[in-house]
Amino acid sequence: MKLRTILIYSASLLWLPLVVSAQSQGIQNPLNSAYSTIPTFIAGFLKVMVQIGLPVVALFMLIAGYKFASAGGNSEKLSKAKENFVYVIIGACLILGAWVLATLIGNTVSNVVGNTTQLN
């Protein structure tokens, strides 16, 4: 227990010069300057999530279609394929709905603040 405490204190002392130098030099913004405000950051984040989510939805649509085709009249497999298809549609609606809702909220905030740039 005592050795662990000594190791923790010594490790924290090793990081101290780095923290002090970061404070003296200032911390740079790691984000692109286009995403420097909160509404534009949220819009950019959701745009990336939609760009990632829609191909995933398309892949699961193909899987659901394959399950329909491979069911071969088996009612149990057909019901599982229908359930899978419904979940894919619900997921797609959630992804697109979140993007639309965030875009509307971001545009409203931008209009209230007085910023004339619209979020897309």
For each residue, the residues with C-beta under 8 A, 3 or more apart:
1: 4 5
2: 5 6
3: 6 7
4: 1 7 8
5: 1 2 8 9
6: 2 3 9 10
7: 3 4 10 11
8: 4 5 11 12
9: 5 6 12 13
10: 6 7 13 14
11: 7 8 14 15
12: 8 9 15 16
13: 9 10 16
14: 10 11 17
15: 11 12 18 19
16: 12 13 19 20
17: 14 20 21
18: 15 21 22
19: 15 16 22 23
20: 16 17 23 24
21: 17 18 24 25
22: 18 19 25 27
23: 19 20 26
24: 20 21
25: 21 22
26: 23
27: 22
28:
29: 33 36
30:
31: 35 36 41
32: 35 36
33: 29 36
34: 40 44
35: 31 32 40 41 44
36: 29 31 32 33 40 41
37: 40 41 115
38: 41 42
39: 42 43 106 109 110 115 119
40: 34 35 36 37 43 44 106 117 119
41: 31 35 36 37 38 44 45
42: 38 39 45 46 102 106
43: 39 40 46 47 102 103 106 119 120
44: 34 35 40 41 47 48
45: 41 42 48 49
46: 42 43 49 50 98 99 102 103
47: 43 44 50 51 99 120
48: 44 45 51 52
49: 45 46 52 53 95 98 99
50: 46 47 53 54 95 96 99
51: 47 48 54 55
52: 48 49 55 56
53: 49 50 56 57 91 95
54: 50 51 57 58 92 95
55: 51 52 58 59
56: 52 53 59 60
57: 53 54 60 61 88 91 92 95
58: 54 55 61 62
59: 55 56 62 63
60: 56 57 63 64 84 88 91
61: 57 58 64 65 85 88
62: 58 59 65 66
63: 59 60 66 67 84
64: 60 61 67 68 81 84 85 88
65: 61 62 68 69
66: 62 63 69 70
67: 63 64 70 71 77 80 81 84
68: 64 65 71 78 81 82 85
69: 65 66
70: 66 67 77
71: 67 68 74 77 78 81
72: 77
73: 78
74: 71 77 78
75: 78 79
76: 79 80
77: 67 70 71 72 74 80 81
78: 68 71 73 74 75 81 82
79: 75 76 82 83
80: 67 76 77 83 84
81: 64 67 68 71 77 78 84 85
82: 68 78 79 85 86
83: 79 80 86 87
84: 60 63 64 67 80 81 87 88
85: 61 64 68 81 82 88 89
86: 82 83 89 90
87: 83 84 90 91
88: 57 60 61 64 84 85 91 92
89: 85 86 92 93
90: 86 87 93 94
91: 53 57 60 87 88 94 95
92: 54 57 88 89 95 96
93: 89 90 96 97
94: 90 91 97 98
95: 49 50 53 54 57 91 92 98 99
96: 50 92 93 99 100
97: 93 94 100 101
98: 46 49 94 95 101 102
99: 46 47 49 50 95 96 102 103
100: 96 97 103 104
101: 97 98 104 105
102: 42 43 46 98 99 105 106
103: 43 46 99 100 106 107 119 120
104: 100 101 107 108
105: 101 102 108 109
106: 39 40 42 43 102 103 109 110 119
107: 103 104 110 111 118 119
108: 104 105 111 112
109: 39 105 106 112 113
110: 39 106 107 113 115 116 117 118 119
111: 107 108 114 115
112: 108 109
113: 109 110
114: 111
115: 37 39 110 111
116: 110
117: 40 110
118: 107 110
119: 39 40 43 103 106 107 110
120: 43 47 103
